[in-house]
Amino acid sequence: MLFIQMLSSPIGHLQNRNHFLSVLVGKWWELTEMMVDILQG
């Protein structure tokens, strides 16, 4: 049981980090598109 917890904990941590990164990239992409719209007038 302890071994399974030790094994699944880093995997969950990685999934959380990937989710955070994807959200961050999504926000950055939205900002970039907004900037392009503003620059193009």
N, CA, C and O atoms as a GROMACS GRO file, in nm:
protein
  164
    1MET      N    1   0.084  -0.120   0.000
    1MET     CA    2   0.000   0.000   0.000
    1MET      C    3   0.087   0.125   0.000
    1MET      O    4   0.063   0.219  -0.076
    2LEU      N    5   0.188   0.125   0.086
    2LEU     CA    6   0.278   0.240   0.094
    2LEU      C    7   0.353   0.258  -0.037
    2LEU      O    8   0.374   0.370  -0.083
    3PHE      N    9   0.393   0.145  -0.098
    3PHE     CA   10   0.467   0.151  -0.224
    3PHE      C   11   0.381   0.214  -0.334
    3PHE      O   12   0.430   0.293  -0.414
    4ILE      N   13   0.253   0.177  -0.335
    4ILE     CA   14   0.163   0.231  -0.437
    4ILE      C   15   0.146   0.382  -0.417
    4ILE      O   16   0.143   0.457  -0.514
    5GLN      N   17   0.136   0.425  -0.291
    5GLN     CA   18   0.124   0.568  -0.263
    5GLN      C   19   0.249   0.641  -0.309
    5GLN      O   20   0.240   0.748  -0.369
    6MET      N   21   0.366   0.584  -0.280
    6MET     CA   22   0.492   0.647  -0.320
    6MET      C   23   0.502   0.655  -0.471
    6MET      O   24   0.558   0.750  -0.526
    7LEU      N   25   0.446   0.555  -0.539
    7LEU     CA   26   0.454   0.551  -0.685
    7LEU      C   27   0.356   0.650  -0.747
    7LEU      O   28   0.388   0.715  -0.846
    8SER      N   29   0.235   0.660  -0.689
    8SER     CA   30   0.131   0.742  -0.750
    8SER      C   31   0.147   0.890  -0.717
    8SER      O   32   0.096   0.975  -0.790
    9SER      N   33   0.217   0.921  -0.608
    9SER     CA   34   0.232   1.061  -0.569
    9SER      C   35   0.309   1.143  -0.672
    9SER      O   36   0.260   1.249  -0.712
   10PRO      N   37   0.427   1.099  -0.718
   10PRO     CA   38   0.499   1.176  -0.820
   10PRO      C   39   0.421   1.186  -0.951
   10PRO      O   40   0.429   1.287  -1.020
   11ILE      N   41   0.346   1.081  -0.984
   11ILE     CA   42   0.268   1.083  -1.108
   11ILE      C   43   0.160   1.190  -1.100
   11ILE      O   44   0.140   1.266  -1.195
   12GLY      N   45   0.091   1.198  -0.986
   12GLY     CA   46  -0.010   1.302  -0.966
   12GLY      C   47   0.053   1.439  -0.970
   12GLY      O   48  -0.005   1.533  -1.023
   13HIS      N   49   0.172   1.451  -0.912
   13HIS     CA   50   0.242   1.579  -0.911
   13HIS      C   51   0.275   1.622  -1.053
   13HIS      O   52   0.259   1.738  -1.089
   14LEU      N   53   0.321   1.528  -1.135
   14LEU     CA   54   0.353   1.558  -1.274
   14LEU      C   55   0.229   1.601  -1.350
   14LEU      O   56   0.234   1.695  -1.430
   15GLN      N   57   0.117   1.534  -1.325
   15GLN     CA   58  -0.007   1.568  -1.394
   15GLN      C   59  -0.050   1.710  -1.357
   15GLN      O   60  -0.096   1.786  -1.443
   16ASN      N   61  -0.036   1.745  -1.228
   16ASN     CA   62  -0.072   1.879  -1.184
   16ASN      C   63   0.016   1.982  -1.253
   16ASN      O   64  -0.032   2.087  -1.296
   17ARG      N   65   0.146   1.952  -1.263
   17ARG     CA   66   0.239   2.047  -1.324
   17ARG      C   67   0.208   2.062  -1.473
   17ARG      O   68   0.214   2.173  -1.527
   18ASN      N   69   0.175   1.953  -1.539
   18ASN     CA   70   0.141   1.959  -1.682
   18ASN      C   71   0.014   2.042  -1.702
   18ASN      O   72   0.005   2.120  -1.797
   19HIS      N   73  -0.083   2.024  -1.612
   19HIS     CA   74  -0.207   2.101  -1.621
   19HIS      C   75  -0.176   2.249  -1.603
   19HIS      O   76  -0.227   2.333  -1.677
   20PHE      N   77  -0.091   2.281  -1.505
   20PHE     CA   78  -0.053   2.420  -1.480
   20PHE      C   79   0.016   2.480  -1.602
   20PHE      O   80  -0.012   2.593  -1.640
   21LEU      N   81   0.106   2.402  -1.662
   21LEU     CA   82   0.179   2.450  -1.780
   21LEU      C   83   0.084   2.474  -1.896
   21LEU      O   84   0.096   2.574  -1.967
   22SER      N   85  -0.010   2.383  -1.916
   22SER     CA   86  -0.102   2.398  -2.030
   22SER      C   87  -0.192   2.520  -2.010
   22SER      O   88  -0.222   2.592  -2.106
   23VAL      N   89  -0.234   2.544  -1.885
   23VAL     CA   90  -0.315   2.664  -1.857
   23VAL      C   91  -0.232   2.789  -1.882
   23VAL      O   92  -0.281   2.886  -1.940
   24LEU      N   93  -0.105   2.785  -1.839
   24LEU     CA   94  -0.016   2.899  -1.857
   24LEU      C   95   0.004   2.929  -2.005
   24LEU      O   96  -0.003   3.044  -2.048
   25VAL      N   97   0.028   2.824  -2.083
   25VAL     CA   98   0.049   2.840  -2.228
   25VAL      C   99  -0.078   2.894  -2.293
   25VAL      O  100  -0.072   2.979  -2.382
   26GLY      N  101  -0.194   2.845  -2.249
   26GLY     CA  102  -0.320   2.892  -2.304
   26GLY      C  103  -0.340   3.040  -2.278
   26GLY      O  104  -0.382   3.114  -2.368
   27LYS      N  105  -0.311   3.085  -2.156
   27LYS     CA  106  -0.326   3.226  -2.122
   27LYS      C  107  -0.229   3.310  -2.205
   27LYS      O  108  -0.266   3.415  -2.256
   28TRP      N  109  -0.105   3.262  -2.218
   28TRP     CA  110  -0.004   3.334  -2.295
   28TRP      C  111  -0.046   3.346  -2.441
   28TRP      O  112  -0.024   3.449  -2.504
   29TRP      N  113  -0.105   3.239  -2.494
   29TRP     CA  114  -0.151   3.239  -2.634
   29TRP      C  115  -0.263   3.341  -2.652
   29TRP      O  116  -0.266   3.413  -2.752
   30GLU      N  117  -0.357   3.346  -2.556
   30GLU     CA  118  -0.466   3.444  -2.563
   30GLU      C  119  -0.410   3.585  -2.563
   30GLU      O  120  -0.453   3.670  -2.642
   31LEU      N  121  -0.314   3.612  -2.474
   31LEU     CA  122  -0.253   3.744  -2.467
   31LEU      C  123  -0.184   3.779  -2.598
   31LEU      O  124  -0.194   3.892  -2.646
   32THR      N  125  -0.113   3.681  -2.655
   32THR     CA  126  -0.042   3.705  -2.781
   32THR      C  127  -0.141   3.740  -2.893
   32THR      O  128  -0.116   3.832  -2.971
   33GLU      N  129  -0.251   3.668  -2.899
   33GLU     CA  130  -0.352   3.696  -3.002
   33GLU      C  131  -0.411   3.835  -2.983
   33GLU      O  132  -0.434   3.907  -3.080
   34MET      N  133  -0.435   3.874  -2.857
   34MET     CA  134  -0.487   4.008  -2.829
   34MET      C  135  -0.388   4.115  -2.873
   34MET      O  136  -0.428   4.215  -2.933
   35MET      N  137  -0.261   4.094  -2.844
   35MET     CA  138  -0.158   4.190  -2.884
   35MET      C  139  -0.151   4.203  -3.036
   35MET      O  140  -0.138   4.313  -3.089
   36VAL      N  141  -0.160   4.090  -3.106
   36VAL     CA  142  -0.158   4.092  -3.253
   36VAL      C  143  -0.278   4.171  -3.305
   36VAL      O  144  -0.264   4.250  -3.399
   37ASP      N  145  -0.395   4.149  -3.245
   37ASP     CA  146  -0.514   4.224  -3.287
   37ASP      C  147  -0.493   4.373  -3.268
   37ASP      O  148  -0.528   4.453  -3.356
   38ILE      N  149  -0.437   4.412  -3.154
   38ILE     CA  150  -0.415   4.554  -3.125
   38ILE      C  151  -0.314   4.613  -3.223
   38ILE      O  152  -0.334   4.723  -3.274
   39LEU      N  153  -0.207   4.539  -3.249
   39LEU     CA  154  -0.103   4.590  -3.338
   39LEU      C  155  -0.155   4.605  -3.481
   39LEU      O  156  -0.116   4.697  -3.553
   40GLN      N  157  -0.243   4.514  -3.521
   40GLN     CA  158  -0.298   4.521  -3.657
   40GLN      C  159  -0.405   4.629  -3.668
   40GLN      O  160  -0.444   4.668  -3.778
   41GLY      N  161  -0.453   4.676  -3.554
   41GLY     CA  162  -0.555   4.781  -3.554
   41GLY      C  163  -0.691   4.725  -3.586
   41GLY      O  164  -0.789   4.799  -3.590
   0.00000   0.00000   0.00000
